[in-house]
Amino acid sequence: MGMDGPAFNKWFEQELKSNAKFAALWCEHEAYYERHKEFLGKCYKYQGAGDWNLWKLFIERDLTLVRQGGQFSLLVPSGFQTDEGCADLRRWLSTENTLTELTSFENKGYLELRDGKEKRKQIFPDVHAQFKFGFFKVVKGEKPPANYVFDARFYLHDPKDYCSTPIRYAVEMIRRFSPENESFMEFRSEADYVLATKIRSDHRLLGEFDYKFQRELHMTDDNHLFIKLGDKKVSKGQLPLYEGKMIHQFDAHFSPVTLVVEEAAVREGLSPDDWKHLTGTFTFGSGDSKAELDEIIRQSVAYWTK
């Protein structure tokens, strides 16, 4: 029988407490993966944080097998370009080696003529249309010179577009746009890239100010905190969980509250300022939440329609 996240977590915790065999097997499973991670940590140096994805391991392993001055290319998911866990790999490829090309595709497909009709063809038909992937080319062991630029293409749909005019992307701008993770900022055209470099200029980044950024609740990572409301009313000590799908154009109550959280569980680990902001988001002050939210939307609509 299928279960959603909160129901599964509840069942899983109960099984660990009541089923000794299940608990023993789970402990054995965890121990195996801890040993596995320890082994990989000793063998690979550039895997960074996050999951031990096989394609990340293949990048590092394959490049070590290439001779000095040899060229290496690999088809990889777009996470290579942006994921925090790939920061060490990106830094290694762009500083200790020479990155010559980065080409990225979307799997939305392209139009081709079949039997006199235009039909959309995806590069990978069995993969979701929103999935992004690409390939890079790198020369091993040759550090790039100062002011080095490489060829970059993003948001391609047709394999033939591989031959399109590339963006001349400066390695220095990787670090300017993303100093900590060295993610590849993606652009649809050379003009977009040039404009972004001018905007970036010598201005300070938000992270260089004393601002604090923190997300509130995550639908996957925090689902153990969510309680299904069902036909019940929100009880004392609980807070309704507002989701984007509950708010539509000009309607603050497009769909009813379905999940709540325990105030004590959510409050744990938050600073007083964070808690004040979070509860402000949930309750909109001490007055009637519905009336206040309606008023906020009404004023917003009035402003944007002036």
BELNORUR-V237268 format. One record per pair of residues at least 12 apart in sequence whose C-alpha atoms are under 8 Angstrom apart, sorted by sequence separation. I is the first residue (numbers start at 1). J is the second residue. If there is no record, write none. Layout:
I	J
I	J
This chain:
109	121
110	122
44	57
109	122
153	166
46	60
108	122
109	123
152	166
153	167
37	52
59	74
107	122
151	166
152	167
242	257
44	60
107	123
151	167
152	168
241	257
44	61
107	124
151	168
152	169
240	257
241	258
150	168
151	169
240	258
241	259
149	168
150	169
240	259
241	260
107	127
109	129
149	169
150	170
240	260
241	261
55	76
107	128
108	129
149	170
150	171
239	260
240	261
107	129
108	130
148	170
149	171
167	189
168	190
238	260
239	261
106	129
107	130
108	131
147	170
148	171
167	190
177	200
238	261
239	262
56	80
106	130
107	131
147	171
148	172
166	190
169	193
173	197
176	200
238	262
239	263
106	131
107	132
147	172
237	262
238	263
78	104
106	132
107	133
167	193
234	260
237	263
105	132
106	133
237	264
104	132
105	133
229	257
230	258
60	89
104	133
105	134
229	258
56	86
104	134
228	258
229	259
103	134
104	135
228	259
229	260
102	134
103	135
154	186
227	259
228	260
56	89
102	135
103	136
154	187
155	188
226	259
227	260
50	84
51	85
102	136
123	157
153	187
154	188
226	260
227	261
49	84
50	85
101	136
102	137
123	158
153	188
226	261
49	85
100	136
101	137
123	159
225	261
48	85
49	86
99	136
100	137
101	138
225	262
47	85
48	86
99	137
100	138
252	290
47	86
48	87
99	138
100	139
48	88
98	138
99	139
225	265
242	282
47	88
48	89
97	138
98	139
225	266
241	282
252	293
46	88
47	89
97	139
98	140
240	282
252	294
46	89
97	140
98	141
239	282
251	294
96	140
97	141
98	142
93	138
96	141
97	142
98	143
99	144
252	297
46	92
96	142
97	143
98	144
251	297
96	143
97	144
110	157
250	297
95	143
96	144
102	150
109	157
110	158
250	298
94	143
95	144
100	149
101	150
102	151
103	152
104	153
105	154
106	155
108	157
109	158
94	144
100	150
101	151
102	152
103	153
104	154
105	155
106	156
107	157
99	150
100	151
101	152
102	153
103	154
104	155
105	156
106	157
250	301
104	156
105	157
105	158
78	132
77	132
78	133
77	133
78	134
76	133
77	134
75	133
76	134
75	134
76	135
103	162
75	135
74	135
75	136
73	135
74	136
216	278
73	136
74	137
73	137
72	137
73	138
71	137
72	138
71	138
72	139
71	139
72	140
70	139
71	140
69	139
70	140
69	140
68	140
69	141
67	140
68	141
69	142
66	140
68	142
63	140
94	171
91	182
90	182
90	183
87	181
87	182
87	183
84	181
84	183
83	183
82	183
81	183
82	184
81	184
82	185
10	224
5	220
9	224
6	223
5	223
6	224
5	224
6	225
6	226
6	227
